[in-house]
Amino acid sequence: MYSVEQITQHMNTVKPESKFSHGADYTQIATDWLDLNVLECLRGLDNQKTGAKLVDFRVMNVRDHFAYKYNGKRWFDELNSWFPFYTMMVRGRNISGYSEISKVKLVHNRLELFAHFYNKDFTDTLLKVNPISAENCELTPIDVKNLQRYIDNTVHTIDNSTKYRKDKLLNYLYKAKSILDITNAHGGVLPQNYSVKPTGRTYMSGVNLQNCKTTVRNAAIGKCYKYDLRTSVFSHMLELLIHHLGEQFNVKASYINELIQHKKRVRKTIARDALTHTKTDIDVKISLVKEALTALSFGATEKGKSIGDIIYHKADREAFFEHEFVKELKKEIDLYKDIMKISYPQGKKQYGEYLRKNGRTSLNKWCSFAYQAIESMIINHIKANAIRGDVLLCVHDALYTRNRQDLHLLNHEASQLSTTCQFEEEVVDRVHGISYNISDVNAHKQHIAREEQKARGEINKYA
């Protein structure tokens, strides 16, 4: 990958540093060019769908924070020509308020980009792109030692991983180090911007614990207790089916009820029966089935893209939809949607502006809105009436607390709003990753540093 020295040397050759650079020295300009582009490349890779060849790249995330000029002309255009980070394949656009992000091919590989990110403090760049709000900001204490150990141990595993797993681990490391850098700059707490939507749900933005994998989140929070609404979207469906159909609906024979009561067994059975061509271990297959069932509950279809982004192999995807349990589950989901059609006209009238966001309104959007509203009511009721001590973090249908809660009390309070939704408890222990010794970790840190030197051409990669 490029180095600050390469960039500054070229800048001085073409346009010697002078008063026309508006006060910023070339070293700072080159550093910002590298850091802003590396950060946006890693963000795009983190969001990349399995099997996708192109990467989302928000050009404005770089342009808006790179305002340097020389004699009135922006350095962005010059450096983008001389030291590009991507080849534009599909240019982004904005249609009727709906934004489509540019899709690019990256010039540098994931490991080169991460090596640059890993070997320096990125706090300033992270906060430049994701400034902390003065008002809507939530602080979560971070177990810094535990998170650092998780990062060290994960770095240790990269060399011996398959390409698929290596890409996943580098995404995890990107999120984990982002959290660590900002936390270290804020005295051991992570400030997270948030907004509350009309459903009552809280959404965090920027660097946060909500939009990262459970492993990274658990490593960051450290030892605590997690209280999660059990298969909450299907519990919501079951309640409406019982309420509207009464004795006509056989709860004991219900596939939705079977999934709620025996979710691990059901997911494992589907994973074993349907995902026969997907080359990975059973635990990963089970997680894919979990995602696919959730997507199904929110309206995913066999012809749509949602399931394809989860179960990549076409034969396995077809086997998933042909599985007896999935077919019968789909029938009950359709029955639930028939019930939701009754309230849909009123929903459009009352919440049409929100439902039209990013496109037209739809029954699926209304179903999602109604479920999230009920979920938020339960979570907020529990926080106000049953939680003892501080809530460390709220992630939609789950609460993280430092102190152990009375599970019976939580479920009693939840039953005041829903007869089918129940909490389950998980003890979150510190996530250390694999066992290691410090010399191994230091060796792998040196390996990452060498990768960065190779990328800059400072080391002969064939030596």
C-alpha positions as CSV (number, residue, x, y, z in Angstrom):
1,M,0.0,0.0,0.0
2,Y,1.1,3.6,-0.4
3,S,3.2,5.4,2.3
4,V,3.1,8.9,3.6
5,E,6.6,9.4,2.2
6,Q,5.5,8.2,-1.3
7,I,2.6,10.6,-1.4
8,T,4.5,13.7,0.0
9,Q,7.4,13.1,-2.4
10,H,5.0,13.0,-5.4
11,M,3.1,16.1,-4.2
12,N,6.3,18.1,-3.8
13,T,7.4,17.0,-7.3
14,V,4.2,18.0,-9.0
15,K,3.2,21.0,-6.8
16,P,6.0,22.0,-4.4
17,E,4.8,22.9,-0.9
18,S,4.1,26.6,-0.5
19,K,1.7,29.1,0.8
20,F,-0.9,27.9,-1.6
21,S,-1.5,24.7,0.4
22,H,-3.5,26.8,2.9
23,G,-1.5,26.1,6.1
24,A,-1.6,22.3,6.1
25,D,1.7,20.6,5.6
26,Y,2.0,17.8,3.1
27,T,2.7,15.1,5.7
28,Q,-0.7,15.9,7.3
29,I,-2.5,15.9,4.0
30,A,-0.9,12.5,3.0
31,T,-1.7,11.0,6.4
32,D,-5.4,12.1,6.2
33,W,-5.6,10.7,2.6
34,L,-4.4,7.3,3.7
35,D,-6.4,7.2,6.9
36,L,-9.8,8.3,5.5
37,N,-9.6,6.0,2.6
38,V,-8.4,3.0,4.6
39,L,-11.3,3.6,7.1
40,E,-13.9,3.7,4.3
41,C,-12.5,0.6,2.6
42,L,-12.7,-1.3,5.9
43,R,-16.2,-0.1,6.5
44,G,-17.2,-1.2,3.0
45,L,-15.6,-4.7,3.5
46,D,-17.3,-5.1,6.8
47,N,-20.7,-4.5,5.1
48,Q,-19.9,-6.7,2.1
49,K,-22.3,-9.6,1.5
50,T,-21.0,-13.1,1.2
51,G,-20.0,-13.9,-2.4
52,A,-20.3,-10.2,-3.5
53,K,-17.4,-9.1,-5.8
54,L,-18.0,-5.3,-5.4
55,V,-17.7,-3.2,-2.2
56,D,-19.9,-0.3,-1.1
57,F,-17.8,2.9,-0.9
58,R,-19.2,6.2,0.4
59,V,-17.1,8.6,-1.6
60,M,-18.5,11.5,0.4
61,N,-17.1,10.0,3.7
62,V,-13.7,10.8,2.3
63,R,-14.4,14.0,0.2
64,D,-16.4,15.7,3.0
65,H,-13.5,15.4,5.4
66,F,-10.7,16.1,3.0
67,A,-11.1,19.8,2.2
68,Y,-7.4,20.5,1.5
69,K,-6.7,22.7,-1.5
70,Y,-3.7,24.0,-3.5
71,N,-4.2,27.3,-5.3
72,G,-8.0,26.9,-5.1
73,K,-8.0,23.3,-6.5
74,R,-9.0,20.4,-4.3
75,W,-6.3,17.9,-3.4
76,F,-9.0,15.2,-3.4
77,D,-9.2,15.0,-7.2
78,E,-5.4,15.1,-7.6
79,L,-4.7,12.3,-5.0
80,N,-7.6,10.2,-6.2
81,S,-5.9,10.2,-9.6
82,W,-2.4,9.5,-8.4
83,F,-3.0,7.3,-5.3
84,P,-6.4,5.7,-5.8
85,F,-8.0,3.2,-3.4
86,Y,-10.7,1.9,-5.7
87,T,-11.9,1.5,-9.3
88,M,-15.4,2.9,-9.6
89,M,-17.8,0.3,-11.0
90,V,-21.3,1.6,-10.2
91,R,-21.6,5.3,-9.3
92,G,-23.9,6.1,-6.4
93,R,-27.0,8.2,-6.9
94,N,-30.0,9.6,-5.0
95,I,-33.5,8.9,-6.4
96,S,-36.5,10.3,-4.7
97,G,-34.7,10.5,-1.3
98,Y,-33.4,6.9,-1.6
99,S,-29.6,6.7,-1.7
100,E,-27.7,4.1,-3.7
101,I,-24.1,3.7,-2.5
102,S,-21.3,3.6,-5.1
103,K,-19.9,0.1,-5.7
104,V,-16.2,-0.3,-6.3
105,K,-13.3,-2.7,-6.7
106,L,-10.6,-2.1,-4.1
107,V,-7.0,-1.5,-5.2
108,H,-5.5,-3.0,-1.9
109,N,-6.4,-6.2,-0.3
110,R,-8.1,-6.6,3.1
111,L,-4.9,-7.5,5.0
112,E,-3.0,-4.6,3.7
113,L,-5.7,-2.2,4.7
114,F,-6.1,-3.7,8.1
115,A,-2.3,-3.7,8.7
116,H,-2.4,0.1,8.3
117,F,-5.4,0.5,10.6
118,Y,-4.0,-1.9,13.2
119,N,-0.6,-0.3,13.6
120,K,-1.7,3.2,14.5
121,D,-4.2,5.0,16.7
122,F,-7.2,5.9,14.5
123,T,-9.1,7.9,17.2
124,D,-8.9,11.2,15.4
125,T,-10.0,9.8,12.0
126,L,-12.8,7.8,13.6
127,L,-14.2,10.8,15.4
128,K,-13.8,13.0,12.3
129,V,-16.0,10.7,10.3
130,N,-18.3,9.8,13.3
131,P,-18.4,12.9,15.6
132,I,-19.9,12.4,19.0
133,S,-23.3,14.1,19.6
134,A,-23.5,16.6,22.4
135,E,-27.1,15.5,23.2
136,N,-28.1,12.0,22.1
137,C,-25.2,10.1,23.4
138,E,-25.1,6.9,25.5
139,L,-22.0,5.9,27.5
140,T,-21.1,2.2,28.0
141,P,-18.2,1.2,30.2
142,I,-15.7,-1.0,28.3
143,D,-13.5,-3.8,29.7
144,V,-10.4,-2.4,28.0
145,K,-8.0,-5.2,29.1
146,N,-10.4,-7.9,28.0
147,L,-11.0,-6.2,24.6
148,Q,-7.3,-5.8,24.1
149,R,-6.7,-9.5,24.9
150,Y,-9.4,-10.5,22.4
151,I,-7.8,-8.4,19.7
152,D,-4.4,-9.9,20.4
153,N,-5.7,-13.5,20.4
154,T,-7.7,-12.9,17.2
155,V,-4.7,-11.6,15.4
156,H,-2.9,-14.7,16.5
157,T,-5.4,-16.9,14.6
158,I,-5.4,-15.2,11.3
159,D,-2.6,-17.0,9.6
160,N,-4.1,-20.5,10.2
161,S,-7.6,-19.5,9.1
162,T,-9.4,-20.2,5.8
163,K,-10.0,-17.2,3.5
164,Y,-13.7,-17.0,4.5
165,R,-12.8,-17.1,8.2
166,K,-9.9,-14.8,7.8
167,D,-12.1,-12.2,6.2
168,K,-14.6,-12.5,9.1
169,L,-11.9,-12.2,11.7
170,L,-10.5,-9.1,10.0
171,N,-14.0,-7.6,10.1
172,Y,-14.3,-8.4,13.8
173,L,-10.8,-6.9,14.4
174,Y,-11.8,-3.7,12.6
175,K,-14.8,-3.2,14.8
176,A,-13.0,-4.2,18.0
177,K,-10.1,-1.9,17.5
178,S,-12.4,1.0,16.5
179,I,-14.2,0.5,19.8
180,L,-10.9,0.3,21.7
181,D,-9.3,3.4,20.2
182,I,-12.3,5.6,21.0
183,T,-12.7,4.1,24.5
184,N,-9.1,4.8,25.3
185,A,-9.6,8.4,24.3
186,H,-12.7,8.7,26.6
187,G,-11.4,7.3,29.9
188,G,-12.7,3.7,29.5
189,V,-16.2,4.4,28.3
190,L,-17.6,4.3,24.7
191,P,-19.7,7.2,23.7
192,Q,-22.4,6.1,21.2
193,N,-24.8,8.3,19.2
194,Y,-28.4,7.2,19.2
195,S,-31.8,8.1,17.9
196,V,-35.2,6.8,18.8
197,K,-37.5,5.9,16.0
198,P,-41.4,6.0,16.0
199,T,-41.5,2.3,16.9
200,G,-39.7,3.2,20.2
201,R,-36.6,1.4,19.1
202,T,-33.2,2.9,19.9
203,Y,-30.7,2.8,17.0
204,M,-27.1,3.6,17.5
205,S,-24.8,5.1,14.8
206,G,-21.1,5.6,14.3
207,V,-18.8,3.3,16.3
208,N,-21.1,1.4,18.7
209,L,-21.8,-1.9,20.3
210,Q,-25.2,-2.4,18.7
211,N,-23.9,-2.9,15.2
212,C,-21.2,-5.5,15.8
213,K,-21.0,-9.2,16.2
214,T,-21.9,-10.7,19.6
215,T,-18.3,-12.0,20.1
216,V,-16.9,-8.4,19.8
217,R,-19.7,-7.0,21.9
218,N,-19.1,-9.5,24.7
219,A,-15.4,-9.0,24.6
220,A,-15.9,-5.2,24.9
221,I,-18.5,-5.3,27.8
222,G,-16.7,-8.1,29.7
223,K,-18.5,-10.2,32.3
224,C,-22.2,-9.4,32.6
225,Y,-25.7,-10.8,32.2
226,K,-27.8,-10.7,29.0
227,Y,-31.6,-10.9,29.0
228,D,-33.0,-11.7,25.6
229,L,-36.6,-11.9,24.4
230,R,-36.9,-15.5,23.3
231,T,-37.5,-15.7,19.5
232,S,-39.3,-12.4,19.9
233,V,-40.7,-11.9,16.4
234,F,-42.2,-15.4,16.3
235,S,-43.6,-14.9,19.8
236,H,-45.3,-11.8,18.6
237,M,-46.8,-13.7,15.7
238,L,-48.0,-16.5,17.9
239,E,-49.8,-14.0,20.2
240,L,-51.7,-12.4,17.3
241,L,-52.6,-15.8,15.9
242,I,-54.0,-16.9,19.3
243,H,-55.8,-13.6,19.9
244,H,-57.5,-13.4,16.5
245,L,-58.2,-17.1,15.8
246,G,-58.8,-18.4,19.3
247,E,-59.6,-22.1,19.4
248,Q,-59.4,-22.3,15.6
249,F,-55.6,-22.1,16.0
250,N,-54.0,-25.3,17.4
251,V,-51.1,-24.0,19.5
252,K,-49.7,-27.4,20.4
253,A,-49.5,-28.3,16.7
254,S,-48.2,-24.9,15.7
255,Y,-44.8,-24.8,13.9
256,I,-44.2,-21.3,15.2
257,N,-44.8,-22.6,18.7
258,E,-42.4,-25.5,18.0
259,L,-39.7,-23.1,16.9
260,I,-40.2,-20.9,20.0
261,Q,-40.1,-23.9,22.4
262,H,-37.3,-25.9,20.7
263,K,-35.4,-23.4,18.6
264,K,-32.0,-25.1,18.9
265,R,-33.3,-28.5,17.8
266,V,-35.3,-27.0,14.9
267,R,-32.4,-24.9,13.6
268,K,-30.0,-27.9,13.9
269,T,-32.4,-30.2,12.0
270,I,-32.9,-27.7,9.2
271,A,-29.2,-27.0,9.0
272,R,-28.4,-30.8,8.8
273,D,-31.1,-31.6,6.3
274,A,-30.9,-28.5,3.9
275,L,-27.4,-27.1,4.0
276,T,-25.6,-30.1,2.6
277,H,-23.5,-28.2,0.0
278,T,-22.4,-25.4,2.2
279,K,-18.9,-26.2,3.2
280,T,-18.6,-25.2,6.8
281,D,-19.1,-26.7,10.3
282,I,-22.5,-27.3,11.8
283,D,-22.4,-24.3,14.2
284,V,-22.0,-21.9,11.2
285,K,-24.8,-23.7,9.3
286,I,-27.1,-23.3,12.4
287,S,-26.4,-19.6,12.5
288,L,-27.2,-19.3,8.8
289,V,-30.5,-21.1,9.4
290,K,-31.3,-18.7,12.3
291,E,-30.7,-15.7,10.0
292,A,-32.7,-17.2,7.2
293,L,-35.7,-17.9,9.5
294,T,-35.6,-14.4,10.9
295,A,-35.5,-13.0,7.3
296,L,-38.5,-15.3,6.5
297,S,-40.4,-13.7,9.4
298,F,-39.8,-10.2,7.9
299,G,-41.1,-11.2,4.5
300,A,-38.1,-12.8,2.6
301,T,-39.2,-14.9,-0.3
302,E,-37.6,-17.7,-2.4
303,K,-37.2,-15.2,-5.3
304,G,-35.9,-12.3,-3.3
305,K,-32.3,-11.5,-2.5
306,S,-32.5,-11.6,1.3
307,I,-32.1,-15.4,1.7
308,G,-29.5,-15.5,-1.1
309,D,-27.3,-13.1,0.9
310,I,-27.5,-15.6,3.8
311,I,-27.5,-19.1,2.2
312,Y,-25.2,-18.6,-0.8
313,H,-25.4,-22.0,-2.4
314,K,-28.4,-22.3,-4.7
315,A,-29.1,-26.0,-4.0
316,D,-29.1,-25.4,-0.3
317,R,-31.3,-22.4,-0.6
318,E,-33.8,-24.4,-2.6
319,A,-33.6,-27.2,0.0
320,F,-34.2,-24.7,2.8
321,F,-37.5,-23.5,1.2
322,E,-38.5,-27.1,0.4
323,H,-37.9,-28.3,4.0
324,E,-41.2,-29.5,5.5
325,F,-40.8,-27.4,8.6
326,V,-40.0,-24.3,6.6
327,K,-43.0,-24.8,4.3
328,E,-45.4,-25.3,7.2
329,L,-43.9,-22.3,9.1
330,K,-44.3,-20.2,6.0
331,K,-48.1,-21.1,6.0
332,E,-48.5,-19.8,9.5
333,I,-46.5,-16.6,8.7
334,D,-48.9,-16.0,5.8
335,L,-51.8,-16.5,8.2
336,Y,-50.3,-13.9,10.5
337,K,-49.9,-11.5,7.5
338,D,-53.6,-12.0,6.7
339,I,-54.4,-10.7,10.2
340,M,-52.0,-7.8,9.8
341,K,-53.8,-6.7,6.6
342,I,-56.8,-5.7,8.7
343,S,-54.8,-3.0,10.5
344,Y,-52.6,-2.1,7.5
345,P,-54.8,0.8,6.1
346,Q,-54.9,2.5,9.5
347,G,-51.1,1.9,9.8
348,K,-50.4,3.6,6.5
349,K,-52.6,6.5,7.5
350,Q,-50.9,7.0,10.9
351,Y,-47.3,6.1,10.1
352,G,-47.2,6.5,6.3
353,E,-44.2,8.9,6.3
354,Y,-42.1,6.5,8.3
355,L,-43.2,3.4,6.3
356,R,-42.4,5.2,3.0
357,K,-38.8,5.7,4.0
358,N,-36.4,4.2,1.4
359,G,-39.3,3.3,-0.9
360,R,-43.0,2.6,-1.0
361,T,-45.0,1.3,1.9
362,S,-45.7,-2.4,2.1
363,L,-47.4,-5.0,4.3
364,N,-44.0,-6.4,5.3
365,K,-42.9,-3.0,6.5
366,W,-46.1,-2.6,8.5
367,C,-45.6,-6.1,10.1
368,S,-42.0,-5.1,11.0
369,F,-43.1,-1.8,12.4
370,A,-45.9,-3.3,14.6
371,Y,-43.5,-6.0,15.9
372,Q,-40.8,-3.5,16.8
373,A,-43.3,-1.3,18.5
374,I,-44.4,-4.1,20.8
375,E,-40.9,-5.2,21.4
376,S,-39.9,-1.7,22.4
377,M,-42.9,-1.4,24.8
378,I,-41.8,-4.6,26.6
379,I,-38.1,-3.6,26.8
380,N,-38.9,-0.1,28.1
381,H,-41.4,-1.5,30.6
382,I,-38.9,-3.9,31.9
383,K,-36.2,-1.2,32.2
384,A,-38.6,0.9,34.2
385,N,-40.2,-1.7,36.4
386,A,-38.0,-4.8,36.8
387,I,-34.3,-4.1,36.2
388,R,-32.2,-3.7,39.3
389,G,-29.0,-1.6,38.8
390,D,-27.7,0.0,35.6
391,V,-28.4,-1.3,32.1
392,L,-25.1,-1.4,30.3
393,L,-26.5,-1.7,26.8
394,C,-29.8,-2.3,25.0
395,V,-29.7,-4.1,21.7
396,H,-33.3,-4.1,20.4
397,D,-34.7,-7.2,22.1
398,A,-31.9,-7.7,24.6
399,L,-30.6,-6.0,27.7
400,Y,-27.1,-6.3,29.1
401,T,-26.7,-5.7,32.9
402,R,-23.7,-5.9,35.2
403,N,-25.8,-7.4,38.0
404,R,-27.9,-10.5,37.8
405,Q,-31.6,-9.9,37.5
406,D,-34.7,-11.8,38.8
407,L,-35.7,-13.7,35.7
408,H,-39.1,-14.5,37.2
409,L,-39.8,-10.8,37.8
410,L,-38.7,-9.9,34.3
411,N,-41.1,-12.5,32.8
412,H,-43.9,-11.5,35.1
413,E,-43.6,-7.9,34.0
414,A,-43.3,-8.9,30.3
415,S,-46.5,-10.9,30.6
416,Q,-48.4,-7.7,31.5
417,L,-47.9,-6.7,27.8
418,S,-47.5,-10.0,26.0
419,T,-48.6,-13.5,27.0
420,T,-46.2,-15.2,24.7
421,C,-43.0,-13.2,25.0
422,Q,-40.5,-14.4,27.7
423,F,-36.9,-13.5,28.6
424,E,-34.0,-15.9,28.8
425,E,-30.8,-15.4,30.7
426,E,-27.3,-15.8,29.5
427,V,-24.2,-15.3,31.6
428,V,-21.7,-13.5,29.4
429,D,-18.1,-14.4,30.5
430,R,-15.0,-12.5,29.4
431,V,-14.2,-13.4,25.8
432,H,-10.5,-14.1,25.5
433,G,-10.4,-16.1,22.3
434,I,-7.9,-18.9,22.1
435,S,-5.2,-19.6,24.7
436,Y,-1.9,-18.0,23.9
437,N,1.4,-16.9,25.2
438,I,2.6,-13.4,24.9
439,S,5.6,-14.2,22.6
440,D,3.2,-15.7,20.0
441,V,1.1,-12.6,20.1
442,N,4.1,-10.3,19.7
443,A,5.3,-12.4,16.8
444,H,1.9,-12.0,15.0
445,K,1.9,-8.3,15.7
446,Q,5.3,-8.2,14.0
447,H,3.8,-10.2,11.1
448,I,1.0,-7.6,10.7
449,A,3.6,-4.8,10.7
450,R,5.6,-6.6,8.0
451,E,2.5,-7.0,5.9
452,E,2.2,-3.2,6.0
453,Q,5.8,-2.8,5.0
454,K,5.4,-5.2,2.1
455,A,2.4,-3.3,0.9
456,R,4.4,-0.1,0.9
457,G,7.2,-1.8,-1.0
458,E,9.7,-1.5,1.8
459,I,10.3,-5.3,1.9
460,N,10.7,-7.7,-1.0
461,K,7.7,-9.9,-0.7
462,Y,9.5,-12.7,-2.6
463,A,12.5,-12.6,-0.2
